[in-house]
Amino acid sequence: MARSAGVSVATVSRYLNNNLHLPEPTVLRIRQAIDELGYKPNPHARSLSRGRSDTLGLVVPDITNPYFARLAAAVEREAARRGYGLSLCASLNTQEREREYLERLSRAAVDGIIFVTNHPDDGALREPIQRSGQRMVILDEDVAGVTGARVFSDNEQGGFLAGRHLVELGHRRIAFFGGPETMGSTQMRLAGVGRAIAEAGADAAVTEIYCGDYSPEHGRAAAERLLATAGGATAVLVSSDQIMLGALEIFRRAGVRIPGELSVIGFDDIAPFVLFDPPLTSIRQPVDAMGRRAVDLMVRGLAGEEVGKVVEHLPVELILRESTGRPPSKSRTAGTTTRRKATIPTNQKERIS
């Protein structure tokens, strides 16, 4: 190509890499040579010569879940804006596939991995992440013991905003439908509700705590348990959109009036709950901002900036709609089971599978 254009090999190389300002006649000769010879750049060869692939890896649990789909879209948009491609891997919520994708992305020589898990931190992911040798940003749910920047929503503040709202409305018996009890997001959201109750000095309590998967199935099971007990909670914080979908199905089937008999507040605000009847009050997670920030920290790290110890909790919002109100004058009547009156300590939690 250099011979055809009448220039040096170095000049052609710099032209192809946009590293040299050339006179217009020279540019035209190089372009003509490219067209005549049918030259197509080899991205893999260019990556090897530059020591980078301009590609990031993203591991998410499930792209059919609207929360993770939106998070992935936010990461991809920001990566593209920064000039990076994205290799997207959906682990289907299994640790085996998470480990497999970490190895594959490492072999593919991506420049770094943004990692999202939906599993409790039991230590199983620490070793494969470290073995991958990749620059890492941990997003949404923590993986302890791993070197890398971390970006979360402020789960504790979300629980606090929800709890304060319910206490200010007059609720004294609050139920909590959470994810796995050992996950940081579940623990922090529940802790936030407890802080709201403590700061209000109210005689309120979280009287029912149902922990399980972040899934509609868990939402259905938790709602059935809640409705099977008499004199129960007058409000419930449902800590994800997926759990909410299952819970609402049971509440609707049972004819529960929301908020007349039961106030309901969600967490995520990704699903179109504004279209529901009534529109649902919810804690809105900053999903788009989380995706953008994860890419920003990755790019800064790749540029040599020290970001490995950065931990950020992005602010959440309380979105007030019509599913919360003052508690009813009389408690709901349900089954014959006597309701436990419990406070927030972890030994009062119940797991529903």
C-alpha positions in Angstrom: 0.0 0.0 0.0 2.9 2.4 0.8 4.5 1.6 -2.5 1.2 2.2 -4.4 0.7 5.5 -2.6 4.3 6.6 -3.0 4.8 7.1 0.8 6.6 5.4 3.6 5.2 2.5 5.6 5.3 4.6 8.7 3.2 7.3 7.0 0.5 4.8 6.1 0.5 3.3 9.6 0.1 6.7 11.2 -2.7 7.6 8.7 -4.6 4.4 9.6 -4.3 5.2 13.3 -5.2 8.8 12.9 -1.9 9.9 14.4 -0.6 12.2 11.7 -1.9 15.3 9.9 -1.0 14.9 6.3 -1.3 17.1 3.2 -4.5 16.6 1.3 -2.7 15.2 -1.8 -1.0 12.6 0.3 -4.2 11.6 2.0 -5.9 11.2 -1.4 -3.1 8.9 -2.7 -3.3 6.7 0.4 -7.1 6.5 0.1 -6.8 5.6 -3.6 -4.3 2.9 -2.7 -6.7 1.5 0.0 -9.5 1.3 -2.5 -7.5 -0.2 -5.3 -6.0 -2.9 -3.0 -9.2 -3.6 -1.2 -7.5 -3.1 2.2 -9.5 -4.0 5.3 -7.9 -3.3 8.7 -7.5 -6.3 11.0 -8.8 -5.2 14.4 -7.2 -8.1 16.2 -3.8 -7.3 14.8 -4.2 -3.6 15.7 -5.2 -4.6 19.2 -2.1 -6.7 19.6 0.2 -3.9 18.4 -1.5 -1.3 20.7 -1.8 -3.6 23.7 -5.5 -3.0 24.0 -8.7 -4.2 22.4 -11.0 -1.1 23.0 -13.6 -3.7 24.2 -15.0 -4.0 27.7 -16.7 -7.1 29.2 -20.0 -6.9 31.0 -21.4 -9.8 33.1 -25.0 -9.5 34.2 -27.3 -12.0 35.8 -30.3 -11.9 33.4 -31.1 -9.6 30.5 -34.8 -10.6 30.6 -35.0 -8.8 33.9 -35.8 -5.2 33.1 -33.5 -3.9 35.9 -30.5 -5.6 34.5 -31.5 -4.9 30.9 -31.6 -1.2 31.6 -28.3 -1.4 33.5 -26.7 -3.2 30.5 -28.1 -0.6 28.1 -26.6 2.2 30.2 -23.2 0.6 30.3 -23.3 0.0 26.5 -24.3 3.6 25.7 -21.5 5.1 27.8 -19.0 2.6 26.5 -19.9 3.5 22.9 -19.7 7.2 23.7 -16.1 6.6 25.0 -15.1 4.6 21.9 -15.4 1.1 23.4 -17.2 -1.9 22.2 -19.0 -4.2 24.7 -19.0 -7.9 25.1 -22.2 -8.8 27.0 -22.5 -12.0 28.9 -25.7 -13.1 30.7 -24.9 -15.6 33.5 -28.5 -16.8 33.8 -28.2 -16.3 37.5 -25.7 -19.1 38.1 -22.3 -18.9 39.6 -21.0 -21.6 37.3 -21.7 -19.4 34.3 -20.3 -16.3 36.1 -17.0 -18.2 36.5 -17.1 -19.4 32.9 -17.6 -15.9 31.5 -14.9 -14.5 33.6 -12.5 -17.0 32.1 -13.8 -16.4 28.5 -13.5 -12.6 28.8 -10.0 -13.0 30.1 -9.0 -15.1 27.2 -10.7 -12.7 24.8 -8.3 -10.0 26.1 -10.9 -7.4 26.9 -9.5 -4.3 28.5 -11.6 -4.7 31.6 -14.7 -6.3 33.1 -17.8 -4.7 34.7 -19.2 -7.4 36.9 -22.8 -7.6 38.2 -23.9 -10.5 40.4 -27.3 -11.4 41.9 -25.9 -13.9 44.5 -25.1 -13.5 48.2 -21.4 -13.0 48.7 -20.3 -16.4 49.9 -16.7 -16.0 48.7 -17.1 -18.3 45.7 -16.5 -15.6 43.1 -13.5 -14.0 44.7 -10.9 -16.5 43.4 -12.1 -16.6 39.8 -12.3 -12.8 39.6 -8.7 -12.5 40.9 -7.5 -15.3 38.6 -8.9 -13.5 35.6 -6.3 -10.8 36.1 -8.6 -8.2 34.6 -9.2 -4.7 35.7 -12.6 -4.9 37.4 -15.5 -2.6 38.4 -18.0 -4.2 40.7 -21.5 -2.9 40.0 -24.8 -3.1 41.9 -23.9 -5.9 44.4 -20.6 -6.2 46.3 -18.1 -9.0 46.0 -15.9 -8.7 49.1 -12.1 -9.2 48.9 -11.8 -8.2 45.2 -9.6 -5.3 44.0 -11.6 -2.9 41.9 -13.8 0.2 41.9 -17.3 -0.3 43.2 -20.6 1.4 42.3 -23.8 0.9 44.1 -27.1 2.6 44.7 -27.5 3.9 48.2 -29.6 1.0 49.5 -29.6 2.1 53.1 -30.9 5.6 52.2 -33.6 4.0 50.1 -34.8 1.9 53.0 -34.6 5.0 55.2 -36.7 7.1 52.8 -39.3 4.4 52.5 -39.5 3.8 56.2 -39.7 7.5 57.1 -42.5 8.0 54.6 -44.5 5.1 56.1 -43.9 6.2 59.7 -44.9 9.8 58.9 -48.2 8.4 57.5 -48.8 6.8 60.8 -47.9 3.2 60.1 -46.7 1.2 63.2 -46.6 -2.3 61.8 -44.5 -2.6 58.6 -43.6 -5.7 56.6 -40.5 -6.1 54.5 -40.2 -8.4 51.4 -36.5 -8.7 50.7 -34.0 -10.5 48.6 -31.6 -13.1 50.1 -30.9 -12.2 53.7 -27.2 -12.5 53.3 -27.0 -10.0 50.4 -25.8 -6.6 51.1 -28.7 -4.9 49.3 -31.2 -6.7 51.5 -29.3 -5.9 54.7 -28.8 -2.2 53.9 -32.4 -1.6 52.8 -33.7 -3.2 56.0 -31.2 -1.3 58.1 -32.4 2.0 56.5 -36.0 1.2 57.6 -34.7 0.6 61.1 -32.9 3.9 61.1 -36.1 5.7 60.0 -38.0 4.2 62.9 -35.3 4.9 65.4 -34.9 8.6 64.3 -38.7 9.1 64.4 -38.8 7.8 68.0 -42.1 6.1 67.0 -43.5 2.9 68.5 -43.2 1.3 65.1 -41.6 -2.0 64.2 -40.9 -4.2 61.2 -43.3 -7.0 62.2 -42.7 -9.3 59.3 -39.5 -9.9 57.4 -39.7 -12.3 54.4 -36.4 -13.0 52.6 -36.0 -15.0 49.4 -34.9 -14.6 45.8 -35.4 -11.3 43.9 -38.2 -13.0 41.9 -42.0 -12.9 41.4 -42.2 -16.3 42.9 -40.9 -15.0 46.2 -43.2 -12.1 46.0 -46.2 -14.4 45.7 -45.1 -16.6 48.6 -44.4 -13.6 50.8 -47.7 -12.0 50.1 -49.6 -15.2 50.8 -47.8 -15.5 54.2 -48.6 -11.9 55.0 -52.3 -12.2 54.2 -52.6 -15.5 56.1 -52.0 -13.8 59.4 -54.5 -11.6 61.4 -53.9 -8.2 62.8 -51.0 -7.8 60.5 -48.9 -5.1 58.9 -50.6 -2.0 57.5 -47.8 -1.3 55.1 -45.1 -3.3 53.2 -41.8 -2.3 51.6 -41.2 -4.6 48.6 -37.5 -4.4 47.8 -37.5 -5.0 44.1 -39.8 -4.7 41.1 -39.6 -8.4 40.4 -40.8 -9.3 43.9 -43.5 -6.6 43.6 -45.0 -8.2 40.5 -45.6 -11.5 42.4 -46.9 -9.7 45.5 -49.4 -7.6 43.5 -50.8 -10.7 41.9 -51.7 -12.1 45.2 -53.0 -8.8 46.7 -55.2 -8.4 43.6 -56.5 -11.9 43.8 -57.3 -11.5 47.5 -59.1 -8.3 46.9 -56.8 -6.2 49.1 -57.6 -2.5 48.7 -54.4 -0.5 48.2 -53.8 1.8 50.0 -57.1 1.5 51.9 -56.2 -1.7 53.6 -52.5 -2.0 52.9 -50.0 0.6 51.8 -47.4 -0.7 49.4 -44.1 0.9 48.5 -41.6 -0.6 45.9 -37.9 -0.4 45.2 -36.3 0.0 41.7 -39.0 1.9 39.8 -37.9 0.4 36.5 -41.2 -1.4 35.7 -44.1 0.8 34.5 -45.8 0.9 37.8 -47.0 4.4 37.1 -49.5 2.7 34.8 -50.9 0.4 37.6 -54.1 1.1 39.5 -53.2 2.7 41.8 -49.8 4.0 40.6 -47.1 2.7 42.9 -45.0 4.7 45.2 -41.4 3.5 44.9 -37.8 4.1 45.6 -36.1 4.9 42.3 -32.6 3.5 41.8 -30.2 5.6 39.7 -29.7 2.7 37.2 -28.5 4.9 34.2 -26.1 6.9 36.4 -24.7 3.6 37.8 -24.0 2.3 34.4 -22.4 5.5 33.2 -20.2 5.8 36.4 -19.0 2.2 36.1 -17.7 2.9 32.6 -16.2 6.2 33.7 -14.2 4.5 36.5 -13.1 1.8 34.1 -11.9 4.2 31.5 -10.1 6.3 34.1 -8.4 3.2 35.5 -7.3 2.1 32.0 -5.8 5.6 31.5 -3.6 5.0 34.6 -5.7 6.8 37.2 -5.8 5.1 40.6 -9.5 4.1 41.1 -9.2 0.6 42.6 -10.3 1.7 46.0 -13.2 3.9 44.9 -16.5 3.0 46.5 -19.5 5.1 45.5 -23.2 4.9 46.6 -25.3 6.9 44.2 -28.4 8.7 45.6 -31.9 7.2 45.3 -35.2 9.0 45.2 -38.6 8.5 46.8 -41.2 8.7 44.0 -44.6 9.5 45.6 -47.6 8.1 43.8 -50.9 6.7 45.1 -50.2 3.3 46.7 -49.4 4.7 50.2 -51.7 6.4 52.6 -52.6 6.5 56.3 -53.2 3.1 58.0 -56.8 1.8 58.2 -58.7 2.3 61.5 -59.1 -1.4 61.8 -56.5 -4.1 61.0 -57.2 -6.6 58.3 -58.6 -9.9 59.4 -57.1 -13.0 57.9 -56.2 -16.5 59.0 -56.0 -17.8 62.5 -52.2 -17.6 62.8 -51.1 -15.2 65.5 -48.7 -12.7 64.1 -45.2 -12.4 65.6 -44.4 -9.0 66.8 -40.7 -8.6 66.0 -38.2 -5.8 65.6 -35.4 -5.6 63.1 -32.8 -8.0 64.6 -31.7 -10.6 62.1 -32.7 -13.5 64.2 -36.3 -12.5 63.5 -36.0 -12.9 59.8 -37.9 -15.6 57.9 -36.7 -17.1 54.6 -39.3 -18.0 52.0 -38.1 -20.2 49.1 
